[in-house]
């Protein structure tokens, strides 16, 4: 009875908010579903299209008496709506002529002599004259509302033990106007921005003026994740990017070869005569949409458009994506974007009945002003923009700047979350989620975090089974200082290891940070060409449970570091520091770091002591971060990284052994190649001036693990190649399933193809070889010719697994050369 009453209340409350709701299926005379059919309320521009299964749902705040259903090649039907809410409607279309005033095409649409394509070409010719791109300068206000909802709510979920003691949350249930499913709002975030742009300089500045959300006001990580997940896009560009994917825009020249277009209708939209064009993809399993748009007959600007993700698109964890954009007229000629709505249905499965999470973003644009010039300095990015007042705006601010009012349910989320945070069960569930996301267990009583828990166990030949425990100070995500450390024990060598570090942010404006640390541990040296002085880091190579061959080339390391860094300009970091390290073999009988030492009694030393002073520059254009404390997190990965490091070895200080100079260069850049996926590139180069032993040389990073690790060579063993001068390049391209989508037998598996090529050239001087002659290692560099490998990979296996088949290109006659290797990795990717 309680369930029935609840359901009735939901329907009644939904009926009060929306005057007309209708949902159902469209079929042809044989009963087969009709995909992409046009469904709209008569004498209005409110409409939708059917999905791949012929189903639709349409909702309007107005009262409508007639529903119109049409599709190219079928007779248009008008259905009388006797009730405000009509579900499970079945509409049968019969073949015949459609609209007399337009030309209709059936099936695959020709690109020649097609009025819809002709109209689209006129849209593309004038796209630079429409919107803010048609002015020298512009500014406007932008209000953004992001909401997450638990969807497909039914009685079994409402009565489950998971929500016991939290039943009051179901009072906020609503019905989606897009899918017709019930949903429960669980999170809302509101933002208000002032946006300025200059098309002459190609600059834009977006300033956050206010931010408010339900229950997570100080969580910049969550806020930044949401903003990156729903990044801005332009329908006039060839590709619309979100969820780290590039979808072909129907309003583009690329779209003409990707979509079918049909002219379906013409009518007045807001006193403007417009043409209605339906579009749908030519091929399955590509990153495409279906939907329709309205085009003005004078300016050929888009007046209104909707985009719905095709169900066959190769994307994980997303069942539905629906986008609406509305444009307004400026001076009877230019159309400006006024409202952008996007809804995503995140779900583990794509079945209709599966539960998931709705992610909804509504963006409203207003108060446009044009041709107000600002100096170039106005657009310079600040290093740290954080303003605490932005997150503490009062109700009066939001009443004035909220460009679209919250509905009853959205307003209720704030009250519901305030109540929910007091429920002990919710606190436990929220804490569990934070542990899985961060890897740390919060100990609020002492302002400490224990972890990372994923590093608790490991294994290598020197330590055997290894256990590790660690922690960090944590007063909040924006701490100005942080202490962090760990302790570890190996059951084979019966030795205790540890690491400790401290960081202080002395100046926020230019992010002046001082840091220091010490670490005594067992490590795999040479897993990267570019050095890292992270005293708490640990590599796959020294903790992997399963390896190819013997993983015995391990080093006991005692590392002490001290650094000062600053960020004088946005994403430009300058760092100076010093390190002192002691290196010796962790398994002397299998791996030697011995070198010639005239001052030693035996003429040979097995331990390196080295003082090194470092200066480095790092530039990461386009990098987005979250937080304003001593530690920040990246919220995107498509930015480039340019790194230059100069190191000076100083002998004599604290018995340091060697004088040398080392310069190194590193460049990494991922490239979006439109509908062809993404290319990842890395270039490294370096040279060491002076004589140094094996422990201080640049080792070409091999990979004896079963993990696919970018920037390593999976067909090389550790220390197979050693250099003092090197150049290395790695190329890896993920086609995101573009090739497999054209193979019928495997198309439905949504697999993704990855290809890679990598190579390295290096030299090693005779002096450095002679210096390490006492070692039991044979030192060789790939100086005769470039060493290279290639690989073919299959990703998205069961949506989480990737496997790579790696082939050695040359140096096949080397002792124990591995011609072929199989590696793999797990990950959750859209």
Buried (B, 14 or more C-beta within 10 A) or exposed (E): EEEEEBBEEBBEBBBEBBBBBBBBBBBBEEEEBBBBBBBBBBEBBBBBBBBBEBBBBBBBEEEBEEBBBBBBBBEBBEBEBEEBBBEEBEBBBEEEEBBEEBEBBEEEBEBEEBBBBEBBEBBBEEBEBBBBBBBEBBBBBBBBBBBBBBBBBEEEBBEEEEBEEBEEBBBBBBBBBBBBBBBBBBBBBBBBBBBBBBBEBEBEBEBBBBBBBBBBEEBBBBBBBBBBBBEEBBBBBBBBBBBBBBBBBBBBEBBBEBBBBBBBBBBEBEEBEBBBBBBBBBEBBBBBBBBBBBBBEEBBBBBBBBBBBBBBBBBBBBBBBBBBBBBBBBEEEBBBBBBBBBBBBBBEEBEEEEBBBBBBBBBBBBEBEBEEEBEEEEBEEEBBEBEEEBBEBEEEBBEEBBBBEBEEBBEBBBEBBEEBEEBEBBEEEBEEEBBEEBBBBBEEEEEBBBBBBEBEEBBBBBBEEBBBBBBBBBEEBBBBBBBBBBBBBBEEBEBEBBBBBBBBBBEBEBBBBBBBBBBBBBBBBBBBBBBEBEBBEBBBBBBBEEBBEEBBBBBBBBBBBBBBBBBEEBBBBBBBBBBBBBBBBBBEEBBBBBBBBEEEEEEBBBBBBBBBBBEBEBBBEEBBBBBBBBBBEEBBEBBBBBBBBBBBBBBEEEEBBBBBEBBBBBBBBBEBBBBBBBBBBBBBBBBBBBBBBBBBBBBBBBBBBBBBBEBBBBBBBBBBBBBBBBBBBBBBBBBBBBBBBEEEEBBEBBBBBBBBBBBBBBBBBEEBBEBBEBBEBEBBBBBEEBBBBBBEBBBBBEBEEBBBBBBBBBBEEBEEBBEEBEBBBEEEBB
